[in-house]
């Protein structure tokens, strides 16, 4: 059982208004609310990591109070056989992935219900203490697979997406209506071992949708876990009561393709349910996307710290402070967020996006040593992102260290060869360092890669204020690597259940990814090998080991692990990763073959398309083929 420290983040109203933050008592009884966010979003009082996907996605998965153990209840009685006490014991562990419900006969005016039932299911699973991927987490994985967010998927495709995300259960369903009557049907698909549970159906008047769905979801959980003892009444008590009209406006707002109708629908939802923070966050996020920070801060300040999107709101608040050139307030926000995550995540991971923005805030205040340390840590945690060495290059320019700047911009160019700005600043830095011949050689190479006159004209003044426009602020967090198994603190039965869950292959994989995100490669390898010991056919464990070997520059071993993963389960994302390894080995033909295979699997997969386009520009020669 894990002992987890507690830190309370400041209310967003304080952050938005520039007020201070303070440490919160490290005691569960003293801490009324904590931080909870990730692609696995949990509405609880304590937080640990998991947007996905979060995110988030968007998503960190939280420490949850233990669920209860009992026999499967029936829908009509509201209670299962046997005596019931309060929900207290740990029930079946697992992560849920929810897909939109299909409209199979209802009027097109009810099409919003497809995503609406998905969102409602996610919110209510989270409120009931279940681990569940957010809508953003699902659509992010679909995008990586080259599929549109609203794609109609077969069960086999849903299963493949769930396997890629290491989900344990898939929830999908459909609905129809006749007049004012609504019929909703849903099923759970267990991922491993694969098993489709019987459908659960509820029927009722359309205006009773919220209660109808509550009964449906409660029955699904009970059918999936015969040790689930929470009665319908107990399950209902943990759910937020919502007006149907407010929920409809909210979903229609999320689905709107233009900002004005989106804001109109979301504002109406906020008016009808003023204590419901979801519309507040969505409105703030809409303004944030438009970079209307003055408006965004007002709405983000309404998001309570108990909300599962609170971390996103805090992060966006810090970004706005940077964009408004208020580095002292930005530093305050990112320090509070960084310390809270570092103290509360089971593995104490840092997030490179937070470190990057914290470094920029500190650099603007002449706190150069701290800024350098933050950026170097970010570059270490995310070895593929070019923004971190790029910003290090800017710091070196500001210190008149032109040779050092050239090295950082060279690293940024190697990480992202298609960004002409990286190459242009490297050439300028080489010239300022007095290395004219090397600069001319790089300029000739850039002309071959990008074409003549393709490099941007960069005029660098080493005064700090003139470098601000070149800074790369990270505006979104990627929390997909933070997928931890939840460990509940409670009585001995809960601890035993948590310990059992922590020894599953899926738990080892999640912890392995967490260790990788924290830069602890040896610990990550231990977790991935433990996962393979429990399940020799785990493609995800092979993928994890491949990344371990890649970070150690053992590219042959990395390629072997990726090939082993593909033998178990074909994947466009894995083939693209293998292509990147081949590119690092200068095996261009092999890389091209993998990318072509990836695009056959997922023709719209943007990463594979961009990498293949880069390959087409590359010289045919270059090492072993």
N, C-alpha and C positions, 0 to 999 in steps of 0.2 A: 504494500500500500504506500502511496506517495504522499509526502507532506508538502503542501503547496502554499507558498507565501501569498499574502493578500495585499494588493495595492489598489486604492481607489483612484480612478482618474477624476480630474476636476469636471464639474458639470460643464456642458458645452456652452452654456450661457456665459460662464466665467471665461472660458477660452476665447469665445467670440468677442467678449468685451475686453479681453486682455488681462483678466484678473489672474491671480496666482493659483497654484495647485499645491496640494499637500499629500504627504504619505498617509495612507489609511491604516488602521490597526490590523496587524497580522493575526486576526482572530475571526473565525467564521461567524461567531455570534455577534461580534461587533460590526461586521461588514454587511451592511444591508444590501449592497449591490456592487457588482463588479463589472468586468468587461467580457463581452461575449461576441465573437464574430468569426466567421470563415465561410467557405463554401459549404461546410457543415455548420449551420447556424443554429444555436441553441439559446432559447430565451430562459436564462437562468441567472443566478446571482453571482456565480463564480465563473471565471473563464480559463480555458486552456486552448490549445490550437486545434484547428481542423480546416465555401465561395463559390469546398470547396469548396464556392468555389463559390466558396465562399463564394462567390465569391462567390459571390460574391458572388455572381459569382458569382460572383461572389460571394466567405467565409472562416473565426477560430472556433473550433468545437470546445464546448465548455464542460467543466465538471458538473455532473448532474446529480440531483438527489436520486437515490435508488428507486427503481420501480418496484412493483409489487408482484408477488407470486400467488397464483391461484389457478382454478380450472377455467376453461373457456366459458365466458358468459353468453347468455342468449340475448337477442335483441329485445325481445318483448319484456323480459323481467327486469332488466337493468342490473342484474346481479347473477353471478354464476352459482353453481351448487356449492354448498358448504358455507361455513361462517366467514364473514369478511371483517377485516379490520382496516385501518388506514393504510394507504399505499406506503410500503416501507421496504420490502425486500427487492433485491436485484432480479430483474427479469432478463429475458433474452437480449443479448447485445447485438448490435448491427447497425449499418448505415443504410438509409433509405434514399432512393433516387426516384423522383416523381416526374412523370411525363404528362403533357396536356391530355385532357379527356376529349374523346372524339364525339362530335355532333353527328348522330346517326339518324336523325329524323326530326330534330327540332327546327324551329324557324331560324333562318339566317340571323334574325335579330338577337338570337341567343348565342351566336358564335363566340361572344366574349366569355361565355362560361367555360370553354375549353381550357384557356389559360387561367381563368378564374378559379376553377376547381383544383388545378395544379397548385396555384398560389395558396389557396385556402388549406389544402392538404399539407403543404410545407409548413405554414404557420402553426397549424394545430398539432402536427407531429412535434414540432419544436417546443410548443407550450407544454406538451405532455412528457417532455424530457427525452425525446428520441433524437438520435443523430440523423440529420437529413441534409442533402445537398440543396442549395438555393437554386432558384430559376437561372440565375447568372452562371452558376456552376455547370448546369446541364447545357445551356446554350453555348458556353465556352467550349465544352467537349465536342458538341456538334460542329462548331466552327472548325476545330482542329481536325475533324473528320471530313470536312468539306461539305457539310449538310446545312441547309437553312434551318433557323430556329423552329419553324412551324412544320418541319418535314413530318409526313405521316410514315411511321416506322413499323416494320414487322416486329413480332416478338423476338425473332432472332437478332434483329438490329438493336433492339432495346437491350437485350442480353449482352451484346458485344460492347455497347456503350457503357453499361454497368460494369463489365469486367475491366474496361480501360480505366474507369474511375475507382476501381476497388470497392464498389458498393456491394452490399450484401443482399438487398431486397429492391425490387422494382415495383412501383405502384403505377398502374395505368387503368383507364376506364373509358366509359362512354356514357352518353346521356341522350334522352329523347323526350319529347313533350307532346301532349295532345291537349289543346286548349290551355287551361290553367293547371294541368297536371304535369308533374315532372318525374321522370324515372332516371335514376342514376345507378350505374353498375360499375363495380371496380374489382380488381384482382391484384394479388401479390404474386410476383415471380421471384422465387428464391434463386440466387445466382449459383451457389455451390453448396451442396450438389443441386443441380438444376431441377426445380420442381414448380409447377404452376398450381397454385391453390385455387379452390373453387371460387366462383364469382360471388360477391355479396351485392345484394340489390336493395334499394330503398325507393319508395314511391310516396309522393305527397304533393300538395298544392305548391305551385311555384313560389308563392310568397313565404313558404316555410323552408326554403333552401338551406338556410344556415343550420337549423335544427336537424333537417334531413341528413345533411352532410356529416354532422357531428355523430349521429347514430351510425352512419355508414363507416366512418373511420374507426370508431370504437370497435365495431364488429370485426373490421379488418385486422386490427391489432390483436384482438382476442383470438381470431382464427390463426394468426401467424405464430402466436406464442400461447400455448396452453397454460403457461405459468403466469399469465397476465391476470391480475386479480382486481385491478381498478374497476369499480362499477361504472355504469354510464353516468350516474350522478357525480361520482368522484372525478371522472374524466371531464365532465362538463364544467366543473368548478374551476379547473385550471385554464379554461379557454376564455379569451376575451370576448364579451358579448359585442356583436357588431350589427349595425343596421344593414339590411340587404341593399338599400339604395346607396348608402355610403360605399359599400364594398363594390357595387357595380360601377360607380363613378371612378373609384380607385383603379380597378382593372382596366376600364376603358382608357383611363389616363395613361397607364403603363403601355397599352397597346397603340396609343396614338403615335403617328409617324411625324407629326409636326409639333413644335414647341407650344404654340398658342392653344390648340385644342387640348394638348396634354396638361398644360397648367390650368386651364379652365376646369377640366374634369377633376384634377387632383385638389384644386382649391375647394371645389364643391364637396368632395369627400372629407376634407379637413373641416369644413364648416359643419357638416352633418355629424361628424364624430371628432369633436375637438380634442379629446383625450387619447385618440389613436395616433401614434407617432409615425406609422408607415407613410401616410400622405405627406407629412412634414419632411421626412427624409427624401422622398421622391421629388418634392418640389425643390428642396435645396439642391439635390443632385442635378436637376434640370438646369437651374441657374448656374451651377458650378460648371456644367458642360459648356455653357455659353460664356463662361468666364465672367459672369456678372457676380463678382464676389460680395459686393455690398448686400445684394438680395440673398445670395446663398447663405451667408453667415447668419442671417436672421432665422432662417428655417432650420439650419443645422443646429442652432442653439436650442431648438425645441425638442431635439432627440434625447431621450433620457438614457442614462448610462446602463440601464437594464436592457436596452434594446439591442437586438442582434446585429444592427447596422451601425452601432455607435462608433466602433473603431474606424469605419469608413468615414463617418461624419467628422471625427477628430482629425483624421489624416487630411481630409479635404480642407478643414479649417486651417491647418498648418500650411497647406499649399497656397491657400488664398492669402495668408499673411505674407508669404514669400512674394506672390504676384503683386501684392500691394506695397512691396518693399518695406515691410515691417519685420526685419530679421530678428529683433529681440523677442517679439511675440511669437514668431514662427519657431524660434529655438525653444521657447517655453512649452509650446504645444508638442513638438517632436520629442523633447526630453521626457515629458510626462508619459507619452505613449511608449517610448522606447523602454523606460524603466518598468512600466507596468507589464509590458510583454516579457521583458527579460526576467522579471521576478515571478511571473505567473505561469509561463509556458513550462511544461514538464521538463523540456530539454533546455530551457533558457535561451531560445534562439533569438538572434537578431534578424531584422528584416532589412535587406539592402536598400529598398526604396526609402525607408525612414532614415537610414544612415546617410544616404545621399543628400536628402533635403536638409537634414540636421547640419551636415557639413557646409552646405551653401549658406545657411543662416549664420553659422559661426564664422565662415570666411568673410561675410559682409561686415562682421563686427571685429575684424582683425584677430580672430581667434584661430590663427593659421595652424598651429600644431594639432589642436583638437580636430579641425576640419580635415587635415591630412589623414589622421588616424581613422576617422569615420569613413572616408572615401576608400582608403586601402582595404578596410574591412569589407565594405560593400563589394569592391572588385573581387575580393577573395571568395565571398559567398556566392556571387553570380558570375562565373567565369566566361559567360557568353555575352553579357550586356556591355555595350561599348560606351554608354553614358558615363560610367564611373571612371575609367581611365581618361576619358575626354575631359571631365571636370578636374581631374588631377592635373592634366596638362594645362588647363587654364590657371590653376593655382601656381604652377611652376612658372608660367609666363608672367604672372603678377609679381613673382619674386625674382624676375630677370634670370631664371635658371632655364636658358633656352635649350641646352642639350637635354636636360631632364624633361622639358616639355615635349621635345621631339620624340623621346622614348615613349612617353605616355600616349601621344597621338598616333605613334606607330602601333602600339598595342590596340588602341581603339580601331585602327584601320584593319588590323588582323582579325579582330572580333567581328567587325561589320565592314567587309570589303566594299560594299556597294554605296557607302555614304561618302560622297565626294568631300564633304566638309572636313571629315577626319583627315583625309589625305592632304587637303589644302593647308590646314593648320600645321600638319607635320612638315610640309615643305617650307612654310613661312618660318617655323621654329628652327629648322636646319639652316636657313639663310641667316637668321639673326645670331645663330651659334657660330657663324663663319664657315659652315660646311657647304660651300656653294656647289662643289662637284656632286656631292651626294644629293643635294636638293635638285640639281638639274636631272640627275638620273631618275629620281622619284617623279619628277614632272613628266619625263618622257614615258615612264611606265604608266602614269595616270592617264596620259593622252591615249595610250593604246587601250586602256581599260574603259575609260569613259568617253573617249572621242576628243578631238581637238577643241580647245576652248570650253571644255565641259566643267572644269574646276571653278567653283565660285571664287570671286575676288574677295579676299579677306585682308582687311587693313587692321592690324593689331596694334593698339596702343596699350602698353603694359600698365597704364593707370587702371586702378581697380574698377572705377565707375564705367569705363569703356568696355570692360570685359563682361559686365552684367548681362548684356543682350545675347551673349554666347552661351551662358549657363544653361545646362539641361536639368530642369526641374522634373522630377518624377511625379506625375499627376495621378497615378493609380498604383495600388498595391497588388502584387501577385502572391496570393496566399495558398496556392494549390499544393505547395510542398508541405504545408503544415497540417498533416492528417494524422492525428494522434488517437490512439485508443483511449477511451474515457475510462478513468479509474475513479470509482466512487468511494468516498470516505464515509463509513457508517459502521453498522454492527458487523459481527463476524460473518454472518451469511452474505452480506453485501461484499465484504472484503474477499471472501472465498470466490464469489461469482466474478468479481473484478479481476482477481488473480488468474482465474481460468481464462477469461476473455483476453487478458494481456498476453497469454501464451499462444494465441492462435496465429497462423501464418499471416492473416490480414493485419493483425496488431503489430507484428514484427515489421511488416512492410511499411506501415504508417510511421512507426518510430524510426525506421531506417531513413525514410525521407526527411523526417524532422531532424535527425542527426546530420544529414547532408546539408540541409538548409542552415544549420548552425556551424557548418564547416568541420564537423568531427567525422572524418572519413573512416577512421578505424572502427568507431562505434557503429557507424552505418553499415559497414561490411559485416560486423557481427550480427546485426539484426537481419540483414538480407540472407545470410547463410542459415540463420535459425529458421527463417521462413521457408527456405528450400528444404531444410531437414524435415519440416512438418508437411510440406507439399512440394514434391519434386517437380510437379508440373505447373509451378507458378511463373507465368510469364513476367509478372510485375517484379518478382524477386530478381530474375535475370536482368531486367531493365535497370534495377537499382544497382546491382553489381557492375553492370556496364558503366554506369556513371562513376562509381567508385574507381574503377580502373582508368577511366578517362581522366579523372582528376589527378591520378598518379602518373599520367603520361604513359600508361601501359595500353597503347592503342590496339595492339593485336588481341589482348585479352578482352578489351572492351568490345571489339567487333565479334569475338566468339560468343560473348554473353548475349549480345543483341541477336545474333543468328539463332542462338538457342531459344530466345524468346519468340522469334518469328516461326520457328518450327512448332511451337505450342499454339500460338495465336497470331495470325497475320494482322498487321497494323500499319496504316499509312504513317502515323507519327513515329513508330519505331523504325520504319524503313528510312524516314527522313533523318532520324538521329544517326542511323548507321551510315547514311550518305555523308553526314558531317564528319564522322570518324574517318571515313575513306578520304575525304578532302584534306583532313589534317595529315593523312599519310601520303598525300599527293597521288592517290589512286583515282584519277579523275573518271576513267571509264566505269569503274565499279560504282562510284558515287552516282554517276549519271544513270546507270542501270537501276539502282535502288530508287532514285527519284521518279523515274518513269513508272516503276512498279507501284510506287506510292500513289501516283496520280491516276493509275488505273483503278486503284481501290477507292480513292477519294479525289475525283477530278477537280474539285474546287478548293482543295487544301492549299491555303495561301502560302504556308511555310515551304512546302515542296515546290510550288510554282516559282516562288521568288528565288529559291536556291538553284533550281534548274536554269532559270534565266541568267543567274550569275555564272553558272557553269558554261553556258553558251558563249559568254563574253570572254571566258578564260582561254589561254593558249592551250592547244592540244597537248603540247609537251609538258612534262613536269613530274617525272618520277615513275615508279612502277605502276603499270596499268593493269 
